Amino acid sequence: MQKEDYFPQFEKLLLPWLGRAMKSFDFHLADELSNAGISLSKHQIILLRILSMEDGIPQNDLAFITDRDKTSLTRLISTMERKGLLKRKTCETDKRVNNVFITQKGLEETKTAFPLIINEIYKIQHKIDAKEIKTTIKVLKQIITFTNRKELPITILK
């Protein structure tokens, strides 16, 4: 029995291709990090990057910024605390709030991982015409505008 294609135009839509490209890059990057002896996940790297630029962010704000639910973020932070990459500190003015800080080890891991990540991005982009990259960035910015998504309230994402 032949299955019916409910999405015949899917291959001609931009956003599914964006998702595929990111997933492909995620797998590629995980392999490259592993080959370099860096045992960080994409989510750990994102958190380290955010905290390396703006330290002491409340845990609830990190959940919003990283688009993770509070439970999975708590697990992620706990894992990273055990690795010595992050530390939580209770806010002095509001004991219900945990601020998250990057440790020296976390900063060192960030300094090791990020040049590799940037290099991988450049290696891929090097194969694409500069004009096409500029156009793609313009289109992606339009998508952000069309979805009425404001930029996230953190300086590194601007």
Secondary structure, DSSP 8 states (H G I E B T S, - for coil): -----S-TTGGG-HHHHHHHHHHHHHHHHHHHHHHTT----HHHHHHHHHHHHS-SEEHHHHHHHHT--HHHHHHHHHHHHHTTSEEEEE-SS-TT-EEEEE-HHHHHHHHHHHHHHHHHHHHHHTTS-HHHHHHHHHHHHHHHHHTT----SSGGG-
